[in-house]
Amino acid sequence: MSQCLTSLLFIMQLISIITVVLNCRQHIEQTIQSVINQTYNNIEYIIIDGGSTDGTLDIIRNYDHAIDYWISEKDQGIYSAMNKGLRVVANEESYVLFLNAGDFFDDHKIISDISFELNDCDFVYGKIKLEDGDFSIIAGKKVNLTSLTINTICHQTIFVKKALYNQLGGFSEKYQIASDYEFVLRVFNTNIKTKYIDKVISTMRLGGISDRNYLMTFKEKSEIIKNNVSTLSYYIAVFHIYFIDIPFNLTSACLERLNLLSYWRRLKKYGRSIFD
C-alpha cells in the first residue's frame, strides 16, 4: 500500500472526544477550545452536562456550531455520564477519549501526531501532565497488569475503540471515583493488545474529585485490585496504598492547610522523578 493511501486511511479514522461536565464555568471553555482547535480533521465532539447551574451552559451554547452533540440533564454520577457519552458514539470503529471539564490538550497537533499509532490496536495510551498553578509534573509509563496495582493510566490519555467498550460493557457504575481504573484492569486482564505512546497526550488539573476524596479513591481501588489480580499482587498493592499513598496524601493535605504545599510539591516532584 502506498504511503499516500496509508495516510489517507489514517486521516479518515474517526476520533470521538467526550467531555463530561458539571458546574465548571471557570475551565470548560479551555477544554472546548483545546478540542475544536485540533488540526486533525475527523473529530466527533460530544459534551455531557449533568445539569449545570453556574453559567457553564452559556459557554457550551457559544460553541454549539463546533460541537457535534451535547445534552444537559441530571445523571447518576460521573460514570453514568461517561456511559451516556459512549452511547452517543455510533461508529464502532471510532477511537474514544474522555477529556473532562478542566482537562485540555495543550498541543493543537497532538491528535494529528498520534493518529498514526491507532491503526493496529484497540487500546492506546500515553503520558499526562498534572498541573496546579505553577506546579506541574509529567506522569505515565508503559504498564502491565502487575504494575497497574501500583500505577495507573489516566483516562485523559487513553484512546479506546468504541467496539471494545461494547465488548467489555463500558464503565461500572458501582464505584464513584475509580471505575475508569477498574475498566483499565479489565482490559489488561484480557488478551487485548495495548500500545503505549511515549508522548504527553493531555493536561489534567489537580484538585478533581479523586484528589479531594483520596481515602474513598484508595478504598475503591483496593476492592477493584482484589477482584482483578492475584492474592500476592493484591497484598503488595494494599501495602503501597496504606503505607505510601495515603501518608503521602495526608501530608500533602496538612501542608496545604499550613500554606506550605508549594514546598512539598517540589519535594514530591523530585521524589517521583527518582521512583519513575
N, C-alpha and C positions, 0 to 999 in steps of 0.2 A: 504494500500500500504506500502510495507516495506521501511525503511529508505534508504536502498541501492538503490532501484529502484527510489525513490523520488530524491535522489541526482543525479542519472544518468540523469533524465529528466531535472534537472536544468543545468547540465553540457552541455546538448545538446542545450540549449537555445542560439540562435544566438544574439549577440550584435554587432550593427554596429556603429562604431565611424567615424564621418565625420569631417575633418579638412578643413576649408576654409582659404585661404592664398593669400596675395598679397604683394610681396616685404618685406619679413620678414626673411631675411637670418640670422639675429642675433639670432632668437629664434626658428625657425622651427625645428631644429634638436632635441632640448629638448622636444618639443611637440611630434615628431615622436617617439623618444625613450621611452617616458613615456607610449605610446600606445603599441608598439611592445614588450616591456619588461613586460607586464602584465602576471601574472601567469594563468589567465583564458584562456582556450584553444579553445574558439569558438568565436573569434572576427573577424569581417569583417572591414578592414580599408580602408577608401576612402579619397582621398585628391582632393579638387577642387581648382586649382590655377587660379587666374584671369589674368594671363599673366605677371608674374614677370620678371623683367629685372636686378635684383640685385645679382644674384647668388643663389637665392632660389631653382631654378630648378636643379642646380647641386647637391644640398644636397638631394632633393627628389629622384633624379636618383640613388644616392648612396644607397638608401633604397628600390629600386624598387622590390627587392626579397621579402620584408616583407609587401608591400602594395598591397592590392587586386585590387585597381583601382585608377588611378589618371589621371588627364587631366589638360592642361594649355591652356586657351583661354580667351579672354576678355569677361566680363559679364556686367550686368546692375546694379551691386552693390552687397552688402553682402547677401541680402535675395534672390536675383536671384541665386547667387552661392549656397546658402543653399538649395534652392528648387531643383537645379540641382543635388546636392548630394543626396537628398531624392529620386529622380527618379532613381538613380543607385541602390538603395536598392530594391531588387526584392522580398525578403521574407516578406510577410505581418505580420508575427508573430515576426519579429526581433524588438528588442528594440534599438532605435536610440538615440545617444548622440552626440551633437556638441561640439568638443574640438578644437577651432580655434587656429590659429598660435599665439604663446605666452602663451597659456593656457597649463596646464600639470597636469597629475596625479602625485602627489609626493609620492604616495604609490603604489608599484608594485603589491600589492594584493587587491587593492580596488575593482576591478570588481568581483573578486572571493568572496570577503567578502560580497558584496551586492547582488550577483546574486540570492540568496535565497529569496530576498524581491520582486522579479519581477514576481512571478508566478500568482498572483491574481489581478493584477492591470495594467491598460494601461498607467498610468502616475505616475511616481515615481520620487521624488526629494529629495535633501539633502542640506548640507551646503557647503559653498565655503570659501576658504582662499583668501583674497585680499592682494596683495603683491606689494611692490615697494621698491626695495633695502632692507634696514634694517627694513622697516616698514611693518607690516603685521597685519591682523585682521581677525577673523573668523566671517562670517555673514551667515544668513539664519535661518529660523524657520518655524514651521507649520503655514500655512496661510489659509484664506478663501477669498471669493470674496470681502468682505468689507475691510479686512486688506490689500488686494493686491492694493488698491488705494493709500496706503502709502508705503508699502513694495513691493518687487518684488522677483522673483525666477530667478536666473542666469541660462541661458541655459546650462552652463558647468556642471550643477548638475542634469539635467533632463533626465530621460530615458523615451522615449515615443514610444509606438508601432507604427510601420510603418502604420498599418491599421488605427490608429487614425489620423495620419497626412492626410491620404487619405480621411477619413470621414469629416474632418474639412477644408480641402483644403490647407494644408501647410501654408507657411508664406505669408502674404500680401506684395506685392512689392510696395505698395503705400507709405510706410514710409521708411526712410533712416537709422534710428537708432533703433527704438523701436518696430519693428514688432514681435520680439520674445516675448516681453511683451504683445502685442496685442493677440498673439496666446494663451498665458497662460490665459488671461482673457476670451477668447472664451471657453477654456477648463472648467474653473470654472463657466462659465455661463450655462453649460450643467449638466446633471445628471451623468457624467462620474466619476467613482471612482478614487480618487487620494490617494497617500500614501506618507507620509513624513518619511525620514530616518534620524535619529539624528547622522549623521556621515559626516565628510568632504569628499566630492567626488573629488574635484579638486582645483587647484590654478589658479587664474586669475591675470595677471599683470595689475596694474593700468596704466592709460595713453592711453587706447584704444580710439576708435572713440567716444564713448558715454561720456568719461571723457573730451575729448578735445572739444566737441561740446555740452556741457551740456545744454545750452539755447535751442538749437534745440531739444535735448532729452526731456526736460520738455514741450516744445511746443507740440511735438508729443504725449507725454504721456497724456497731458491734453485733447487732442482731442480723444484719444483712450478711456480714462476713461469716458468721456462724452457719448460715444457711447455704453458703456457696463455696466454702473451701474446706480443706482437711482440718482435722482437730488440731494438729500441730501448728498450722498456719494461723488458725483462729487464736490460739493462746499467745503466739508471737504478736499478733495484731493487737490483742487486748492489752498486753504489756506495754506496747508502744503508745496506745491511746491513753491509758490511765497513768503512766509514769513519765511520758514525754509530752504528748499533745496537750492534755488537759492542764498540767502545771504550766506549760508554755503559754497557753491562752489565759489562764488565771493571772499569771504575772503581767501579761500584756494589758489585761483589763484594769489591774490595780495601778499600773504605771500611767494609764490613760487618765485615771481619776486624779493622779498627782501631777498631771501635765508633764510627765517625763517620757511619754510614749515615743517621741521622735528619737531620743537616745536609744531606747530599747529596739526600735526598728532598725537602726544602724547595726546593732549587735546581732539582731535576728537575721538581717541580710547577710552579714558576714558568716554567721553560723550555717545558714542554708547553702552558701557557696562552698563551704567545706564538705557538708554531707552529700550534696548533689554531685 
